[in-house]
Amino acid sequence: MPSTEADDRDPIDVLVLMEEPAFPGCVLKCRLIGVIEGEQRDKKKKKKERNDRLIAIQEDAAHSWADIKTIDDLGKEFCRELEDFFVNYHELSGKEYRVLGVKGPTQVHKLVKSGMNGR
């Protein structure tokens, strides 16, 4: 997310659910629906750091995402698949990722506000 800084000193990470493919670094108009709170650890350095992943829906997304207002609307199975994705994604880069929790839009907006103040 441009003009933000997360606890890991990178811009806040956002996974956007949408119909069309995109690429890392592109800017999209989105609706934030929740956050997967997580902690990552570099296996070599053993250093832990917070690395939350915001979940959003592309604002002009097709009707298949239109009814999704919060992360809970995705269903437990889909959320578990997202959690597994982040665990496996970090594993490929030699890091461990542990999911701490899943929260809705209220927590997302707090994180974004905090990230904007961090810059």
C-alpha positions as CSV (number, residue, x, y, z in Angstrom):
1,M,0.0,0.0,0.0
2,P,1.7,3.2,-1.1
3,S,2.7,5.8,1.5
4,T,2.5,3.4,4.4
5,E,5.0,1.5,6.5
6,A,4.4,-1.8,8.3
7,D,6.2,-3.1,11.3
8,D,8.7,-4.8,8.9
9,R,9.6,-1.3,7.5
10,D,8.1,-2.3,4.1
11,P,4.9,-0.8,2.6
12,I,1.8,-2.6,4.0
13,D,1.1,-5.8,2.1
14,V,-2.3,-6.3,0.5
15,L,-3.7,-9.4,-1.2
16,V,-6.4,-8.2,-3.6
17,L,-9.1,-10.6,-4.6
18,M,-10.2,-9.9,-8.2
19,E,-11.2,-11.5,-11.4
20,E,-8.4,-10.3,-13.7
21,P,-4.7,-10.9,-13.2
22,A,-2.4,-8.2,-12.0
23,F,1.2,-7.8,-11.0
24,P,3.1,-6.9,-7.9
25,G,3.4,-3.1,-7.4
26,C,0.4,-2.1,-9.4
27,V,-2.1,0.4,-7.8
28,L,-5.7,-0.6,-7.6
29,K,-8.8,0.9,-6.0
30,C,-9.9,-1.6,-3.4
31,R,-12.2,-2.2,-0.5
32,L,-10.4,-3.6,2.6
33,I,-12.2,-6.5,4.2
34,G,-9.9,-7.9,6.8
35,V,-6.4,-8.9,7.9
36,I,-4.5,-12.1,8.5
37,E,-2.3,-11.2,11.4
38,G,1.0,-13.0,11.3
39,E,4.5,-13.3,12.5
40,Q,7.5,-14.3,10.4
41,R,10.8,-15.6,11.4
42,D,14.0,-16.0,9.3
43,K,15.2,-19.5,9.9
44,K,18.8,-18.5,9.9
45,K,18.6,-15.4,12.0
46,K,15.8,-16.6,14.3
47,K,14.5,-13.1,14.4
48,K,10.7,-12.7,14.7
49,E,8.8,-9.8,13.2
50,R,5.2,-9.0,12.7
51,N,4.0,-9.2,9.1
52,D,0.3,-8.8,8.7
53,R,-1.4,-9.3,5.4
54,L,-4.4,-7.1,4.5
55,I,-7.1,-8.7,2.4
56,A,-9.1,-6.5,-0.1
57,I,-11.6,-6.7,-2.9
58,Q,-11.0,-4.7,-6.1
59,E,-13.5,-1.9,-6.1
60,D,-14.7,-2.6,-9.6
61,A,-14.6,-6.3,-9.2
62,A,-17.1,-8.6,-11.0
63,H,-20.3,-9.5,-9.3
64,S,-18.7,-12.7,-7.8
65,W,-17.1,-10.5,-5.1
66,A,-19.9,-7.9,-4.8
67,D,-21.4,-9.4,-1.6
68,I,-18.1,-9.7,0.3
69,K,-18.0,-7.0,2.9
70,T,-15.8,-8.6,5.6
71,I,-13.3,-11.4,5.6
72,D,-15.8,-13.6,7.4
73,D,-18.0,-13.4,4.3
74,L,-15.3,-15.5,2.5
75,G,-16.0,-18.5,4.7
76,K,-13.8,-20.5,7.0
77,E,-12.4,-22.8,4.3
78,F,-11.4,-20.0,2.0
79,C,-9.7,-18.1,4.9
80,R,-7.8,-21.3,5.8
81,E,-6.6,-21.5,2.2
82,L,-5.4,-17.9,2.4
83,E,-3.6,-18.7,5.7
84,D,-1.9,-21.8,4.1
85,F,-0.9,-19.7,1.1
86,F,1.0,-17.2,3.3
87,V,2.7,-20.0,5.3
88,N,3.8,-21.8,2.1
89,Y,4.9,-18.5,0.4
90,H,7.2,-17.7,3.3
91,E,8.5,-21.2,3.4
92,L,9.8,-20.9,-0.2
93,S,11.9,-17.9,0.8
94,G,13.4,-19.6,3.9
95,K,11.1,-18.0,6.4
96,E,8.5,-19.4,8.8
97,Y,5.1,-17.7,9.0
98,R,2.7,-18.2,11.9
99,V,-0.8,-17.0,11.7
100,L,-1.8,-15.1,14.8
101,G,-5.4,-14.4,14.0
102,V,-7.9,-13.1,11.4
103,K,-9.6,-9.8,12.0
104,G,-12.2,-7.7,10.1
105,P,-12.3,-4.2,8.6
106,T,-12.1,-2.3,12.0
107,Q,-8.6,-3.8,12.7
108,V,-7.5,-3.2,9.0
109,H,-8.3,0.5,9.3
110,K,-6.3,0.8,12.5
111,L,-3.3,-0.9,10.8
112,V,-3.5,1.4,7.8
113,K,-3.8,4.5,10.0
114,S,-0.8,3.4,12.0
115,G,1.1,2.6,8.8
116,M,0.5,6.1,7.4
117,N,1.7,7.6,10.7
118,G,4.9,5.5,10.4
119,R,6.0,7.2,7.3
